[in-house]
Amino acid sequence: MKILFLTLARIDSIEVQGIYPDLLRKFRDNGHEVSIVSPAERKYGNKTKFIQEGSVRILNVWTTNIQKTNLFEKGITTLFLEFYYYKAIKKYINYKDIDLILYSTPPITFTNLIKQLKKASNAKTYLLLKDIFPQNAVDLNLLKYGGIVYNYFRKQEKVLYKISDFIGCMSPANLNYLIENNPEIEKKKLEVNPNSIEVNKNSFGLETDLYIKYNIPRNKVIFIFGGNLGIPQGIDFLKINITYCKSIKEAFFLIVGDGTEYNNFSQWIQAEGIINALLIKELPKFEYEEIIRLSHVGLIFLNPLFTIPNFPSRILSYLQNCLPVICATDLVTDIGEIAVNNKFGFKCLTNDSEAFFEYIIKLLDKNLRITMGKNGFDFLCNEYSVENSYNKIIDKL
């Protein structure tokens, strides 16, 4: 089968670990031909390029900036993205010979592109729903509900659902939200197909001592928050909870990542003289994975304003490394419920500092961390392995 994958994620090689490369490698390893189209944003100084890796083709398309940039440029890029992609696809890829068009949200503005590709190839289309836009922007007061911009994107969203033969949702709550707010969608095209990775049971070590390199204390229980630092993650509430836990001498908070709130967080640490937390800017993938291995508990934070059920993929790295999790979230996501029901984590509201404090205290217990960490790893193997995602897509076809 010949597969075309469209994404906003930056993919330069299929051999790195991540929710998309892992899935695409699974297709490759099962004898399918894979073509990947991803952005080469202007800020990286690269032009459009075409890479061949065996039976995998990677087309990095020059675009204006869309990740970690201002809202104006992000909006303009979103509107022109399918133009950039279609122009490059016509030049580099035999798109009339495609069997499956696989794509993720964001963005939702691939509608015309997918229509054209589907018409030319008669391919099946499968949407990996990772983001529900524009409602998420409304929740964060970035768009006005019912406004001109909102109505435009909402129309694009509905068209995208309509032209998708199948839609894989991240969780049961995610799927139920889609049904309740889009009753016109045929239920038979919907399924739960969560974020997944290739489970690696073999650990490795770096020659560099990261404790020394980044001044991480060895005698503390490390609570790690890794990934994007932005408004959706409720970073202001992360700061409040860290401050609330300053009396717990055995606990240390490690924040690793980058994003629109990075400078805000950095300035807060310096201005307030925070001594129970350390901020490390975005790391190379191999160092980030090693940082997680030396940590003890994974943190999930979500902005409490969300009315859509998000399911952050960062939880996969925590579970892979046998870390129990604390999910401080909004009212609607089910990530905390899943963690509690399967005994690998705790849940509380983002702004419930007392409950968060209580869970920090509980997870100072090494035996509890080991038990919950093993539960989480087992759950990852059974539910969030890339084999499951691959099989769900193949079964639909």
N, C-alpha and C positions, 0 to 999 in steps of 0.2 A: 504494500500500500504506500502511496505517496502522500506525505503530510506536509502542510504548510502551517507554520505556527507564527502568529502575530502577537507581539508583546511590547510593552513599554519598558520592561526590564532590560538592563544592559547585559547582553550576552556576547562575549568575545570568544568563548570556547565552551564546548559541551561537556568538558571533563571536570569542571568545577562542581562543587555541591551546591544545590539550591532546589527549590520546589519545581522550577521549570527545567533546568538542565537534567535533573535526575529523571523526570518523567520522559523527556525526549531521548535520553540514553536508553531507557527501557524500550521505547519504540525501535530505536536503532538496533539494539541487541536482539530484538525479535524479528529482524530482517526487513524492517520498513525503511524507506528513504525519507529523510527529514530535511526540510528547508525552514530555516529560522529567520525571521525579519525582526530586527530590534534597532533602537535608535543609537546614533552616534552624535550625541549632543554637541552643539557648537563650542561649549566651554572646554571640551576635551581636545579641541584643535584637530580633529580627524575629519577626513572626507569620507564619502560613501565608499565602502570596500566590500568585496566578496571573498569569503574564505571557504575552502573545501577541506573537510575533515572526514576522509573516507566516504561513507554514504550520507554524510551530513553536510549541508551547505548553510553557511551563516552569512546573511546580508545585513551589514551594519549601515543604516541609512542616515545620512546627514540630516539633522533637524535643528531648529532653534531649541533653546533649553526648555525642559519640562519638569525635571526633578530638582527639588531644592533650589527654586528660583522664585522671583516675585510673582504675584498673582496675575499681573498683566501679561508677562511673557508666557507664563504657564497656560493662560487662556488662549492666547494667540496660537501657540504651538499646538494645543489640543485641536483647534479648529482646522489647522492646515496639515495635521499629521497624516491623514489618509491621502492627501495629495502627494506629500513627500514619498509615502510608502508605495503608492500605485505607480508612480513614475519609475521608482527603482525596481519594483517587481517586474514591470514590463520589460525592463532592460536586461535583468539578470536571471530571471526564473521562468521556466516553462509552465506558467500558471494554468494553462488549459488542460494540463495532464494531472491535476490534483484529485485525490480521492477524499481527503479530509482536510477541512480548514479548522484549525484549533486556535482559539484566541482567548484572551483574558481581559477582564476589566480591572483597573482602568486601562484605556479610555472607553467611553461609550460612543465615540465619534467615528468608529470604523464601519458604520452602517452601509454607506455607499460603496466603500471598498469591498466589503464582504458580498454585497449584492452583485457587484461586477464580477468578482472572482467566482462566485457560486454559479452565475449564469454562464460564464465562459467554460467552466469545468464540469458542471453538474455534480460538484462535490457535496458531501454531507458537511454540516457545520456544527461545531460543539463549543459552547461558551463555558469557560471556567470563571465563574462569578466570584471575584475577589473583592469587589467594591460595589456599593449601591449608591450611585451618583445620579441625580444631583441632591438627593435627600441628605447625604452625609454633609454636604456643604451648607445646607440649610440649618442642620443641627448645630454647626459650629459658627453660625451667623456670618458665613462667607457669601451666601446667596439669599435673596429674599424669596420666600415661598410665594408662588403665583406671579412673580415678576417676569418680564420679557425673557431674561436670560434663563431663569429657571424653566419656563415653559418650553423654550427651545431645547434644552438638554433633556427635559422629561420626555419630550416627543422622540428624541433620538434614542433614549433608553428603551421606550416601548417598541420602537422599530427594531432595535437590536434583539430584543427578546423574541419578536415575531419571526425574524429571519433565521434565528438559531434553531436548528433541528433538535438539539439537546442542550440542556443547561445543567451544569454541575455546581451545586451550592456547597459552601464550606461546612455547614452544620445544619442540624434539624431546625434550629431557630431561624437561620438564614433562609432556608427553603420555605418555612411557614410564612415568614415576612413577605416573601416574593408572591406567594399565593394570595395573601390577604390584601396586598396593595396593587396587585395586577391580576384580577380575576379572569381576564381574557386569556391568560396563558394556559395552554393545554397542559394539564397536570402530568400527562404521560411523558412529556419531554423533560420533566424535572427529576433530579435525583440528588442525593447527598454524595458529593465527591470532594472530600476535604483536602486541605493542604497536606502534602505528603513528601517524604524524602526516601532516598535509598538508605536503609538502616545500616550503619557501619558499626560492627561489634568490636572492631579492633582500635584500641587507643594508640596514640603515638606521642612522643615527647619532642620538645625543641631543645636545642643545645643552649639557647639563651635562657637564663633564669628570669622569668617574667615578674616574679616577686620583686627582684632587685631592680630590673629595668623600669618598672612602673611604680615602684615604692608601694607595693601591696602588702599589708600586714599578714604575717604567717600565723599569728596566734588568734585570729578572729574568725567568726563564721561569716563567709562572704555571701551577701545577697546581691545578685547581679541583675541589672537591667540593660539589655543589649539591643541595639538596632536604631531605628529612626527616632530622633528627638524632635517632636513637632506638637502642634496643637492637638491633633487626634489622640496623642498618647497621654494627654492630661499632665504635662510636665510640671505645671504649677502645683498640682496635687501631690506629685511625687516628692517635690521639695517640702511640702507641708508635712507629709508622713515621715520623711527622713528626720526632720526637725523634731517631730513628736517622739521619735525613738532614740533621741540622743542620750538618754539616760541608760540605755542598754549597752553596757561597755563591751560585751562580747560580740556585738553585731557591727558589721562594716558594710557600707553600701558602695558597690562598684557600678558606675554608669559608663557604658561604652557605646559610642555612636556619634552621629552627626545629624544635622537637620536645622530647621528654622529656629528652634529654641536652644541650640547649643550655646550661643553667646550669652543668652539670658541665664542659663544654668551656670555657666562658668563664672559670670559676674556675681551671681548669688553666692556661690561657694566662697569667693574671695571677700565679698562685702560682709558676709555673716560669720566669717571665720569658721566654716564648717569643718569639723575634724573627723566625723564619722562617715564621710563619703569622699570618693575620688572620681573625677571625671576624666575619661580618656577618649580622645578623638578617634574617629573611625579607624579601624585597624585592618591590615591585610587579613584575608579570610583565614589563613592558617594560624595566625596569632590570636584572632578572635576565638577560634575553636579551642585553642589551648587555654585561653583566659577562662572560658566556660568550664573547662575540665578542672581548673583549680578553685572554682567557685562551689558553693554548697546549696544555694537555693536560687531559683529563677523567679523574676518578678514580671508580671504582666500588668500594665496600666492602660486604661482607656478613659477618654474624656467622659465625664458623667452626663454630658448633654446629649449624647448619642441616642437616637430612637431607632437606629438600625443595628442589627446584631453583627458586630465585627468578630473576627476570629484571627488574631495576630499569628503570623507564621513563626515568630520567634520562639514560640512554645516548643517547636519541633527540636531545636538545638538543645533546649533544656532537658527534654525527655530523653533524647539520644544519649546524653551524658549523665543520666540517672539523677537529675536534680528534681526535687519536689518543687511545686510552684505555689506562689500566692497570686491570685487573680483579683486585682482591685479594679473594678469595672463599673459600667453603667448598669441600668436595670434590665436591659433587654438581651444582652449577649448571653449565650449559654456556655461560654468557655469555662467559667468558674463552676457551673453546675456539673459539667462533664468531669472536671478535675476532682470535685468532691465525691461524686457518685462512683468514680473509679479509684478513689483513695490515693491519688497522687498529688493532691493539693488542697488549698483552702480558698474560699472566696469571700469578698466583702465589697461594699461600695467604695468607689474611688475616694470619696470624702469621709469615710468612716475610719478616722485615725485610731480610735480605740480598738476596733476589731483588728486592724492592721498590726497594731502594737502587740496584741494578744498572740497573733500568728507568728510574729517574729520571735517572741518568747518561746512558743511551743517548738519552733524549728531550731532552737539552740540544742535540742536533744538529738545527738548523733544517731542513735538507734532508730528514732522516728524518721529521720532524713533518709537513712538507708532503706527502710521498709517502703516508704512512699516513693523513693527514687526508683526502686525495682518495679513497683506497680506501674509507674509512669513509663518505664522502658518497655515493659510487657504490653502496655496499651498501645504504645507507638508501633511496635512490631505487628500487632493484630489489626489496628485500625488506620494508622497513618503511614503505612509503608507504600512506596511507589507502585508496588505490584498491585495493590488494591485499586489505585487510581487508574492505572493502565488497563486492568481487567474490566473496570466499569465502562471505560470508553470503548474498548473492543467489543464488549457484549452488546452495546447499543448499535454497533455497526454490523 
